[in-house]
Amino acid sequence: MNGRLRLRALVTGLVLGLALCVFTPYNSAVLHNAHLGGGHFPLAPFFIVAWMFVIDALVSRLTRRPPVFSGVELLVVWLMMVLFAAIGYTGLTETFFVNITAPERFAKDAYRWTEVLTPLLPEAWFPHSEAAVREFYNGVKGGRDMGVLGVLAAIPWGVWLPVLAVWSFFILGSFFVMLCLMALFGRQWVVNERVLFPLVRVPVLMGEALDQKQFLSWWGNTYLLVGLTLAGALHLLNGLHFYYPSVPGMPTLILAGAYFPKFGLFSGFHKLKLFIVPAFIGFAFLTTRQISFSMWAFHILSGLLFGLLYVLGWQLPEAALGTTLGPDLARPEGAQTIGSYLVFFGFLLWLARHHLKETLLCTLRRTCKEPEPAGKSPFDTVPARWEPQVWPLWGLVIGMVCLSGWCWFFGLPFAAAVLLPIMFVIVMLVSSRVVCQGGLPYFTLTAAPSDTLMGLFGTGFFGSAGMAATAVMQKVLFLDVREAVAPTLFHGAKIRQEARNRNLVLAAIGLSLVLALVTAFVTMLFIGYKYGLRELGLDWATQTVLANYESAQRLVDQPVGPNVWTITYAGFGALAMIVLIGCYYRFPWWPLHPLGYLVAYSSGMQILWFSFFVGWMCNHLVLHYGGTKLFNRVRFLFVGLILGDFLMGGVYAVIGLFSGQSYSVFPL
């Protein structure tokens, strides 16, 4: 692939990204249209860049000149749009403003947590103006008839700017830590371990075809057209059924739970659902067989374990874990993910031990050598400056110190202030590996980072003020990871490896993060004061925020010590992960990948498991009967499924802008 990266691509990425950052929350919250973001392969960025690939190739063919953008440039544009779209809504602001205004907004309601938590929480975190918050939720008087400048002038910036400045330090510090993690582990994952990155595979294939001047013939691939037609026909039929119910539709959701009993060995499948999503099947096919098999197999095994514990009389009630802050940590069996995350994080460090050792040595001696190109004599290697290779390590240390200092300053005990950001890093790094290597377009956590520390040390480890602050803090970035920034940054590591001027890609990512944060804050304030936040359909955000505060209040009211069941199941999860890693690493024939165990209890797998089953089965049959030769041809059918889903999803999103209602291609 042509690795050139020019200023025009960065400017285009910033312009399109800023447009998405502004329009995404307006589209979802005000228009209630099909989500343009959401997930780790969001709709709008890929829909836009796919058409950019097509137009670029057509213009090049008609003018007989090189394409306006190279393949890598369009990949960078796509990456920047994903970052802007994520931060603009689902990845941050959808819950952020509800989170920081809840104490003032619900202070006069019958919520006891407002009495318990408000005195404990730092005043600098929240806007302390009843009028400003009321107008934010109700909209300013006549706001719907005001112009942009009028609404912006009506926003009480004196109330909001100090609060947003305090939170910006935490958010940008977290982004910086994630960026350092990407720079530190990115080369290890891309070059040394050769992680596949299934979610980036389709844009990369399109970029290679564009640079090789085969893009138009690439679209003419028979298998690709078949996949495109299958997905397109499915959504054309179901879209017509949505708008005209007399037209028959084809169900893409099968409620299979009715075929299983509520009690007994198979009771874990009582709520089983089969989602048929062509794009997710395509991602599963492009993932390695071992991983795609493990994704659905462990999900089935987790259901069987639930039934087995019931039959043996070992099933524990949900109350056995006490109060937790995890989004999905309801059944005690899910606590296995706590131990498995910690062990898998250690495994990632062990895999990167040589890379980390080299980086550390470069740091100590302040000079190091670039890796030697293949076939080149070691005597020809020119020493390079030490800074480009080790700044991520220094940046990670400095960033972690700043985050710990921020936590300590705002009420956490010293030990908790140190360990909580470390848990944030562990969760983000493992989640990024799950998404990037597993090809998961949708992923949710089972346990919150703080659940690990609470289960091991009890709530006294945080103290009352620290417990309240932790609940608010992790809700900002480290609890709802449906569109987290960290996995996108590691996708950027793959794209960065394809570029010649890699530092420019890094600069583009950093600039995107800063501008996206500022734009997202201003946009959400504008929408709130113009339309009123309570009219925007933020039911999910409000419910999860209130549940988070209520859980924190119960933990403050009734402090608990280390939870024996959390420790027991976490220990079992750690042991199971050690065995899985040992078998995976020692035995080439071993069929299960540890990643499958990490996501077995995630609610995201309830949507994805059947797609991974179909994708794995197709992958297995093609390789078994046709080998890699047939695989390289048939994979375009599954590329076509991905393209068909996203192109039709984009078309229906455009139709929804004019019709007032939109058929949703994805069940997210």
C-alpha positions in Angstrom: 0.0 0.0 0.0 1.2 3.5 -0.8 2.1 5.0 2.6 2.1 8.6 1.7 0.2 11.0 4.0 -0.4 14.6 2.9 -1.9 17.6 4.6 -5.0 17.4 2.5 -6.0 14.1 4.1 -5.6 15.5 7.6 -7.6 18.6 6.8 -10.3 16.4 5.2 -10.4 14.1 8.2 -10.7 17.1 10.6 -13.5 18.7 8.6 -15.5 15.5 8.3 -14.8 14.5 11.9 -16.0 17.9 13.2 -19.1 17.6 11.1 -19.8 14.1 12.5 -19.1 15.3 16.1 -21.7 18.0 15.7 -24.3 16.0 13.8 -24.1 12.6 15.5 -25.7 13.8 18.8 -28.2 15.9 17.0 -29.1 12.9 14.8 -29.5 10.5 17.7 -30.9 12.7 20.5 -33.0 15.2 18.5 -34.0 13.5 15.3 -34.1 10.0 16.9 -32.7 8.6 13.7 -30.7 5.5 13.1 -27.4 5.8 15.1 -24.5 7.1 13.1 -22.0 6.0 15.7 -22.2 3.1 18.2 -19.9 0.1 18.4 -16.3 -0.2 17.4 -17.0 -0.1 13.6 -19.6 2.7 13.5 -21.9 3.3 10.6 -21.4 6.8 9.4 -17.5 6.9 9.2 -17.4 3.7 7.1 -20.3 4.7 4.9 -18.7 8.1 4.1 -15.2 6.6 3.5 -16.6 3.8 1.3 -18.1 6.4 -1.0 -14.8 8.4 -0.9 -13.0 5.3 -2.1 -15.5 4.9 -5.0 -15.4 8.6 -6.0 -11.6 8.8 -5.7 -11.2 5.8 -8.0 -13.8 7.1 -10.5 -12.2 10.5 -10.7 -8.8 8.9 -11.2 -10.1 6.8 -14.0 -11.9 9.7 -15.8 -9.0 12.2 -15.4 -6.3 9.6 -15.9 -4.4 11.1 -13.0 -3.4 9.6 -9.7 -6.1 9.4 -7.0 -6.7 12.5 -5.0 -6.2 10.5 -1.8 -4.0 7.4 -1.3 -5.3 4.3 0.4 -3.5 5.1 3.7 -4.8 8.7 3.6 -8.4 7.5 3.4 -7.7 5.1 6.2 -6.5 8.0 8.4 -9.6 10.0 7.4 -11.8 7.0 8.5 -9.9 6.7 11.8 -10.3 10.4 12.6 -14.0 10.3 11.8 -14.4 7.3 14.2 -12.7 9.2 17.0 -14.9 12.3 16.5 -18.1 10.3 16.2 -17.3 8.3 19.4 -16.4 11.2 21.6 -19.3 13.2 20.2 -21.9 11.0 21.6 -21.9 7.3 22.6 -18.2 7.2 23.7 -18.5 10.2 26.1 -21.2 12.9 26.1 -24.3 10.6 25.9 -23.9 10.0 29.7 -21.3 12.6 30.7 -23.6 15.6 31.2 -26.3 13.5 32.8 -23.6 12.2 35.1 -22.3 15.6 36.2 -25.7 17.3 36.6 -27.5 14.5 38.4 -26.8 15.7 41.9 -28.2 19.2 41.1 -31.0 17.9 38.9 -32.4 15.3 41.3 -31.6 17.1 44.5 -35.3 17.9 45.2 -36.6 14.5 44.2 -37.1 11.5 46.4 -33.7 10.0 45.8 -31.9 9.4 49.1 -28.5 9.3 47.3 -28.6 13.0 46.8 -28.6 13.4 50.6 -25.8 10.9 51.2 -23.5 11.6 48.3 -23.7 15.3 47.6 -21.7 16.3 50.8 -19.0 13.7 49.8 -18.6 14.6 46.2 -16.1 17.3 45.1 -17.9 20.6 44.4 -15.6 21.3 41.4 -17.0 18.4 39.5 -20.5 19.7 39.2 -22.3 22.9 38.1 -23.8 24.5 41.3 -26.5 26.6 39.7 -30.0 25.4 39.9 -31.1 27.8 37.1 -28.3 26.7 34.7 -29.1 23.1 35.2 -32.9 23.6 34.9 -32.5 25.5 31.7 -30.1 22.8 30.4 -32.8 20.1 31.0 -35.8 22.2 29.9 -34.2 24.4 27.3 -34.0 28.2 27.4 -37.2 30.1 26.8 -37.8 30.4 23.1 -34.6 28.4 22.4 -36.1 26.4 19.6 -36.7 29.6 17.6 -33.2 31.0 18.3 -30.3 30.8 15.9 -27.0 29.2 16.7 -25.4 32.4 18.0 -28.4 33.2 20.1 -28.3 29.8 21.9 -24.6 30.0 22.4 -25.0 33.4 24.0 -27.7 32.1 26.3 -25.5 29.4 27.7 -24.1 30.4 31.2 -20.5 29.7 30.3 -19.3 31.0 33.7 -21.1 28.1 35.3 -19.9 25.4 32.9 -16.3 26.3 31.9 -14.7 25.7 35.4 -16.5 22.3 35.7 -15.5 21.3 32.1 -12.0 22.5 32.7 -11.6 20.2 35.7 -13.1 17.2 33.8 -11.1 18.0 30.7 -7.9 17.4 32.7 -9.1 14.0 33.7 -10.4 13.1 30.2 -7.5 14.4 28.2 -5.1 12.8 30.7 -6.9 9.5 30.2 -6.7 9.9 26.4 -3.0 10.6 26.7 -2.5 7.5 28.7 -4.4 5.5 26.1 -2.3 7.1 23.3 0.9 6.1 25.1 -0.4 2.5 25.5 -1.1 2.4 21.8 2.3 3.7 20.9 4.0 1.4 23.4 2.1 -1.8 22.5 1.1 -1.0 18.9 4.2 -2.2 17.2 4.3 -5.3 19.4 0.7 -6.2 18.3 1.1 -5.3 14.6 4.6 -6.4 13.8 5.8 -8.9 16.4 2.5 -10.7 17.1 0.9 -10.0 13.8 -2.6 -9.5 15.3 -5.1 -9.7 12.5 -7.4 -6.7 13.2 -10.5 -8.1 11.5 -12.5 -4.8 11.8 -9.8 -2.9 9.8 -9.5 -5.6 7.2 -12.2 -4.3 4.8 -10.9 -0.7 4.7 -7.3 -2.0 4.3 -8.4 -4.2 1.3 -10.1 -1.2 -0.2 -7.0 1.0 0.3 -4.8 -1.7 -1.3 -7.1 -1.9 -4.3 -7.1 1.8 -4.8 -3.3 2.2 -4.6 -2.9 -0.7 -7.1 -5.4 0.9 -9.5 -7.7 -2.1 -9.3 -10.5 -0.6 -7.2 -13.2 -0.6 -9.9 -12.4 -4.2 -10.9 -12.3 -5.0 -7.1 -15.9 -4.0 -6.9 -16.6 -6.3 -9.9 -15.5 -9.4 -8.0 -18.2 -12.0 -8.4 -18.1 -13.2 -4.7 -18.2 -9.6 -3.5 -21.2 -8.8 -5.6 -23.0 -11.9 -4.3 -22.4 -10.9 -0.7 -23.4 -7.4 -1.5 -26.6 -8.6 -3.2 -27.6 -10.9 -0.3 -27.2 -8.2 2.4 -28.8 -5.6 0.2 -31.8 -7.8 -0.7 -32.3 -8.6 3.0 -32.4 -5.0 4.1 -34.4 -3.9 1.0 -37.1 -6.3 1.9 -37.1 -5.6 5.6 -36.9 -1.8 5.0 -40.0 -2.0 2.8 -41.7 -4.0 5.5 -40.8 -1.4 8.0 -42.2 1.5 6.0 -45.0 -0.6 4.4 -46.1 -3.4 6.8 -48.1 -5.1 4.1 -44.8 -6.1 2.4 -43.6 -9.4 4.0 -40.3 -9.2 5.9 -37.6 -11.7 6.8 -37.0 -12.0 10.5 -33.4 -11.4 11.7 -34.1 -12.1 15.3 -35.2 -15.6 16.5 -36.2 -15.9 20.2 -34.9 -19.3 20.9 -35.3 -19.1 24.6 -38.8 -20.5 24.5 -37.4 -23.9 23.5 -35.5 -24.2 26.8 -36.9 -24.7 30.3 -36.6 -22.1 33.0 -35.1 -24.6 35.4 -32.7 -27.5 35.0 -29.5 -28.1 33.1 -30.4 -25.9 30.1 -32.0 -23.1 32.2 -29.1 -20.8 31.2 -30.5 -20.6 27.7 -34.0 -19.5 28.7 -33.3 -16.0 27.2 -31.3 -17.2 24.2 -31.6 -15.0 21.1 -30.3 -15.6 17.6 -29.5 -12.3 15.8 -28.8 -12.7 12.1 -26.5 -9.8 11.1 -24.6 -10.2 7.7 -21.9 -7.7 8.6 -21.2 -9.5 11.9 -21.0 -12.8 10.1 -18.5 -11.2 7.8 -16.3 -10.0 10.6 -16.4 -13.4 12.2 -15.4 -15.1 9.0 -12.4 -12.7 8.7 -11.3 -13.6 12.2 -9.1 -16.6 12.8 -11.0 -19.9 13.1 -9.7 -20.5 16.7 -11.0 -17.1 17.9 -14.4 -17.2 16.1 -15.0 -20.7 17.5 -14.0 -19.7 21.0 -16.4 -16.7 20.9 -19.5 -18.7 20.5 -18.3 -21.8 22.2 -17.5 -20.1 25.5 -20.9 -18.3 25.4 -22.6 -21.6 25.2 -20.4 -23.1 27.9 -21.3 -20.2 30.2 -25.0 -21.0 29.8 -24.3 -24.7 30.5 -22.3 -23.8 33.6 -25.3 -21.8 34.9 -27.6 -24.8 34.4 -25.0 -27.2 35.9 -24.6 -25.1 39.0 -28.4 -25.1 39.3 -28.6 -28.9 39.0 -25.9 -29.4 41.5 -27.5 -27.0 44.0 -24.5 -24.6 43.9 -26.3 -21.8 42.3 -25.9 -18.5 44.2 -28.5 -15.7 44.3 -27.5 -12.4 42.6 -27.3 -10.8 46.1 -24.3 -13.0 46.9 -22.0 -10.4 45.2 -23.6 -7.6 47.1 -23.8 -4.1 45.5 -21.5 -3.7 42.5 -20.9 -1.0 40.0 -20.5 -3.3 37.0 -22.9 -2.8 34.0 -23.5 -6.5 33.6 -22.2 -8.1 36.8 -25.5 -9.6 38.0 -24.8 -13.4 38.3 -21.9 -14.5 40.5 -20.5 -16.6 37.7 -19.7 -13.4 35.9 -17.1 -12.5 38.5 -14.8 -14.9 36.7 -14.0 -12.1 34.3 -12.3 -10.2 37.1 -9.6 -12.9 37.6 -9.4 -13.6 33.9 -8.8 -10.0 33.0 -5.9 -9.7 35.5 -4.2 -12.9 34.2 -4.7 -12.0 30.6 -3.2 -8.6 31.2 -0.1 -10.4 32.6 -0.1 -12.6 29.5 0.0 -9.5 27.3 2.9 -8.2 29.3 4.7 -11.5 29.0 4.2 -11.6 25.2 5.6 -8.1 25.0 8.5 -8.8 27.4 11.3 -8.5 24.8 9.8 -5.3 23.3 9.3 -3.7 26.7 12.8 -4.7 27.8 14.3 -3.1 24.7 12.3 0.0 25.3 13.3 0.1 28.9 17.0 -0.3 28.0 16.7 2.5 25.5 15.3 4.7 28.2 18.2 3.9 30.6 21.0 4.4 28.1 19.2 7.2 26.3 20.1 5.9 22.9 19.1 2.8 20.9 19.2 1.3 17.5 16.3 1.0 15.0 15.4 -2.6 14.1 17.7 -3.8 11.3 16.0 -4.2 7.9 15.9 -7.7 6.5 19.1 -8.5 4.6 21.0 -5.5 5.9 24.3 -5.8 7.8 24.2 -4.9 11.4 27.2 -2.7 10.8 25.1 -0.5 8.6 22.6 0.3 11.3 22.6 4.0 12.2 21.8 4.8 15.8 18.6 6.7 16.2 17.5 9.3 18.7 16.1 7.6 21.8 13.0 9.9 22.2 10.7 8.5 19.5 11.1 5.0 20.9 10.7 5.6 24.6 8.5 8.6 24.9 5.4 6.3 25.3 6.9 4.7 28.3 7.8 8.1 29.9 4.4 9.4 28.8 2.6 6.5 30.4 4.4 7.0 33.7 3.8 10.7 33.7 0.1 10.3 32.7 -0.5 7.7 35.4 1.1 9.9 38.0 -1.2 12.8 36.9 -4.3 10.6 37.0 -3.4 9.2 40.4 -2.7 12.8 41.6 -6.1 13.9 40.3 -7.9 11.0 42.1 -6.0 11.7 45.3 -6.7 15.4 45.2 -10.4 14.8 44.8 -10.8 12.5 47.8 -9.5 9.0 47.1 -7.0 7.5 49.7 -3.5 7.2 48.4 -3.5 3.5 47.7 -6.9 3.7 45.9 -5.7 6.7 43.9 -2.8 4.6 42.7 -4.5 1.3 42.1 -7.7 2.6 40.5 -6.0 4.2 37.4 -4.0 1.0 37.1 -7.2 -1.0 36.9 -8.4 1.5 34.3 -5.4 0.8 32.2 -5.7 -3.0 32.7 -9.4 -2.9 31.6 -8.7 -0.7 28.6 -5.7 -2.7 27.3 -7.5 -6.0 27.6 -10.7 -4.6 26.1 -8.7 -3.2 23.2 -7.1 -6.6 22.6 -10.5 -8.3 22.7 -12.0 -5.9 20.2 -9.0 -5.7 17.9 -8.0 -9.3 17.7 -11.5 -10.8 18.2 -13.1 -8.6 15.6 -16.0 -7.5 17.9 -17.9 -4.6 16.5 -19.8 -4.4 19.8 -18.4 -5.1 23.3 -19.5 -4.4 26.8 -17.8 -5.0 30.2 -19.1 -7.4 32.7 -17.5 -5.9 35.8 -16.4 -2.4 36.5 -12.7 -1.7 37.2 -13.6 -0.7 40.8 -15.5 -4.0 41.3 -12.1 -5.8 41.4 -10.7 -3.6 44.1 -14.0 -3.7 46.1 -14.2 -7.4 45.9 -10.6 -7.9 47.0 -10.3 -5.2 49.7 -13.8 -4.0 50.5 -15.3 -0.5 50.3 -13.1 0.7 53.2 -10.2 0.7 50.7 -11.9 3.7 49.0 -13.5 5.4 52.0 -16.9 7.0 51.9 -15.8 10.0 49.8 -13.6 7.9 47.6 -16.4 5.4 47.0 -18.7 8.2 45.8 -16.0 9.8 43.7 -15.0 6.4 42.1 -18.6 5.7 41.0 -18.8 9.1 39.2 -15.3 9.0 37.8 -15.3 5.6 36.1 -18.8 6.3 34.6 -17.2 9.0 32.5 -14.9 6.8 30.4 -14.3 3.4 31.9 -17.7 1.8 32.4 -19.6 2.1 29.1 -17.1 0.9 26.5 -19.6 0.3 23.7 -17.6 2.9 21.7 -14.5 3.3 23.7 -11.6 5.3 22.4 -8.8 2.8 23.3 -9.7 0.1 20.7 -9.9 2.7 18.0 -6.5 4.0 18.9 -5.1 0.4 18.5 -6.8 0.2 15.1 -4.8 3.4 14.5 -1.6 1.5 15.3 -2.4 -0.9 12.4 -3.0 2.1 10.1 0.0 3.9 11.4 2.2 0.9 10.5 1.1 1.3 6.9 2.1 5.0 6.7 5.5 6.4 5.9 5.4 9.4 8.2 4.0 7.7 11.2 4.5 10.7 13.5 2.0 12.6 11.4 -0.6 9.9 12.0 0.1 10.2 15.7 -0.3 14.0 15.5 -3.6 13.6 13.6 -4.9 11.3 16.4 -3.9 13.6 19.2 -5.4 16.7 17.4 -8.6 14.8 16.8 -8.9 13.8 20.5 -8.5 17.4 21.7 -10.8 19.0 19.1 -13.4 16.2 19.4 -13.6 16.9 23.2 -14.1 20.6 22.8 -16.6 20.2 20.0 -18.5 17.5 21.8 -18.9 19.7 25.0 -20.1 22.7 23.0 -22.4 20.7 20.9 -24.1 18.9 23.8 -24.5 22.2 25.7 -26.0 23.8 22.6 -28.5 21.0 22.1 -29.5 20.9 25.7 -30.1 24.7 26.0 -31.9 24.8 22.6 -34.2 21.7 22.9 -33.9 20.7 26.6 -32.0 17.6 27.7 -35.1 15.9 29.1 -36.8 15.9 25.6 -33.9 14.1 23.9 -34.8 10.5 24.8 -31.7 9.9 27.0 -33.6 7.3 29.0 -30.8 4.8 28.9 -28.2 7.3 30.0 -30.4 8.6 32.8 -31.3 5.2 34.1 -27.7 4.0 34.1 -26.4 7.1 35.8 -29.1 7.0 38.5 -28.4 3.3 39.1 -24.7 4.1 39.4 -25.4 6.8 42.1 -27.9 4.6 43.9 -25.3 1.7 44.0 -22.7 4.2 45.4 -25.1 5.4 48.0 -25.8 1.8 49.2 -22.0 1.1 49.4 -21.5 4.3 51.5 -24.4 3.6 53.8 -23.5 -0.1 54.3 -19.7 -0.5 53.9 -18.6 -4.1 53.1 -15.4 -6.0 53.5 -13.8 -8.3 50.9 -16.5 -10.4 49.2 -15.7 -14.1 49.5 -17.8 -15.1 46.5 -16.2 -12.4 44.3 -12.8 -13.6 45.4 -13.8 -17.3 44.8 -15.2 -16.8 41.4 -12.4 -14.4 40.4 -9.9 -17.0 41.6 -11.6 -19.6 39.5 -11.5 -17.3 36.5 -7.8 -16.6 37.0 -7.1 -20.3 37.3 -9.2 -21.1 34.2 -7.4 -18.4 32.2 -4.0 -19.7 33.3 -5.0 -23.2 32.0 -6.3 -21.8 28.8 -3.2 -19.7 28.2 -1.0 -22.6 28.9 -2.8 -25.0 26.6 -3.1 -22.3 23.9 0.6 -21.6 24.1 1.8 -25.2 24.5 -0.4 -27.2 22.2 -0.8 -26.3 18.5 -3.9 -28.5 18.3 -5.7 -26.7 21.2 -9.0 -25.3 19.8 -9.9 -22.7 22.3 -8.5 -19.1 22.4 -8.4 -17.3 25.8 -10.2 -14.3 24.3 -13.5 -16.3 24.1 -13.4 -16.8 27.9 -13.0 -13.0 28.5 -16.2 -12.2 26.7 -18.3 -15.3 27.7 -20.5 -13.3 30.1 -20.6 -10.0 28.2 -24.0 -8.9 27.2 -22.5 -8.0 23.8 -22.1 -11.7 23.1 -25.8 -12.2 23.4 -26.1 -10.3 20.1 -22.9 -11.6 18.5 -22.6 -15.3 19.4 -24.8 -16.6 16.6 -23.1 -14.5 13.9 -19.7 -15.9 15.2 -21.1 -19.4 15.0 -22.1 -18.9 11.3 -18.9 -17.1 10.4 -16.8 -19.8 12.1 -18.7 -22.6 10.4 -18.3 -21.0 6.9 -14.6 -20.4 7.6 -14.1 -23.9 8.7 -15.8 -25.5 5.7 -14.0 -23.3 3.2 -10.6 -24.0 4.6 -11.3 -27.7 5.2 -12.5 -28.4 1.6 -10.8 -25.7 -0.4 -7.8 -24.6 1.5 -6.3 -21.0 1.4 -6.8 -20.7 -2.3 -10.6 -21.0 -2.0 -10.5 -18.9 1.2 -8.9 -16.0 -0.6 -11.6 -16.0 -3.2 -14.6 -16.7 -0.9 -13.6 -14.1 1.7 -14.9 -11.4 -0.8 -18.4 -12.8 -0.3 -18.1 -11.9 3.4 -16.5 -8.6 2.5 -19.6 -8.0 0.4 -21.9 -8.8 3.4 -20.1 -6.2 5.4 -20.3 -3.6 2.6 -24.0 -4.4 2.0 -25.0 -4.0 5.6 -23.2 -0.7 6.0 -24.1 0.8 2.7 -27.8 -0.1 3.2 -27.6 1.2 6.8 -26.2 4.5 5.5 -29.0 4.8 2.9 -31.7 4.2 5.5 -30.1 6.7 7.8 -30.4 9.3 5.0 -34.0 8.3 4.3 -34.7 8.7 8.0 -33.6 12.3 7.9 -36.6 13.1 5.6 -39.1 10.5 6.7 -39.0 11.1 10.4 -38.5 7.3 11.1 -35.6 5.0 10.1 -35.2 1.3 9.6 -32.2 0.2 11.7 -29.9 -2.3 10.0 -28.0 -3.2 13.2 -29.5 -4.4 16.6 -27.4 -1.9 18.6 
